[in-house]
Amino acid sequence: MQKAQQLIEYAREFTPSALTGDHKCPKAGYYGGFSCTDTVLLKRLRSAATEIVKMIGKKIFSGKMDLTKISFPIKCMGPITTLELMPTL
């Protein structure tokens, strides 16, 4: 009960951030992330997402609701990390 009271107090004291969009990187997208202009990378990531959605659908429709057994598509693995990719955008 005391934890709930603390959360309510935090919520009452909440004030929105005064920061505007001026502090963002000029290359950042409207949503705050970075735009990926590499069409090959986009195609690979989209196909991997489609593959994951298909695997989830197959599990659900087969009646097996244990989604922790879905494997991560190997095509998501890139030759460089996201951290190495960021300076090139």
C-alpha positions in Angstrom: 0.0 0.0 0.0 2.9 2.4 0.8 4.4 1.7 -2.7 1.1 2.7 -4.3 1.1 6.0 -2.3 4.6 6.7 -3.5 3.6 6.2 -7.1 0.6 8.5 -6.7 2.9 11.2 -5.2 5.4 10.8 -8.1 2.5 11.1 -10.6 1.2 14.3 -8.9 4.7 15.8 -8.9 5.3 15.0 -12.6 6.0 17.9 -14.9 6.5 17.6 -18.7 9.9 18.2 -20.1 10.7 21.7 -21.2 12.9 20.5 -24.0 11.8 21.1 -27.5 12.8 19.4 -30.8 15.7 21.9 -31.2 18.1 19.7 -29.2 17.7 16.8 -31.6 20.3 15.7 -34.1 19.6 17.2 -37.5 19.7 13.7 -39.1 17.1 12.4 -36.6 13.7 11.4 -37.9 10.5 13.1 -36.8 9.9 10.3 -34.2 13.3 10.8 -32.6 15.2 8.0 -34.2 17.6 8.0 -37.1 16.5 7.4 -40.7 18.1 4.3 -42.3 18.9 5.0 -45.9 20.5 1.7 -46.7 17.9 -0.1 -48.8 19.7 -3.5 -48.6 19.7 -3.3 -44.8 16.1 -2.2 -44.7 15.0 -5.1 -47.0 16.9 -7.6 -44.8 15.4 -6.3 -41.6 11.9 -6.2 -43.0 12.1 -9.7 -44.2 13.4 -10.8 -40.8 10.4 -9.1 -39.2 8.1 -10.8 -41.6 9.7 -14.1 -40.7 9.2 -13.5 -37.0 5.6 -12.6 -37.5 5.0 -15.8 -39.5 6.6 -17.9 -36.8 4.5 -16.3 -34.1 1.4 -16.9 -36.3 2.2 -20.5 -36.8 2.7 -21.0 -33.0 -0.6 -19.3 -32.1 -2.6 -21.1 -34.8 -1.2 -24.5 -33.8 -2.3 -23.9 -30.2 1.2 -23.6 -28.8 1.2 -20.4 -26.9 4.8 -20.7 -25.6 6.3 -17.9 -27.7 9.6 -18.2 -25.9 10.6 -21.0 -28.2 10.7 -18.9 -31.3 14.2 -18.6 -32.8 15.8 -15.3 -33.8 16.3 -15.2 -37.6 20.0 -15.3 -38.5 19.5 -12.8 -41.3 19.1 -10.1 -38.5 22.8 -10.6 -37.7 24.8 -8.0 -39.5 28.5 -7.8 -40.2 28.7 -4.7 -38.0 27.0 -3.6 -34.8 24.4 -0.8 -34.6 26.9 1.3 -32.7 29.4 0.9 -35.6 26.6 1.8 -38.1 25.5 5.0 -36.4 28.4 7.2 -37.5 27.9 6.3 -41.1 24.3 7.6 -41.3 
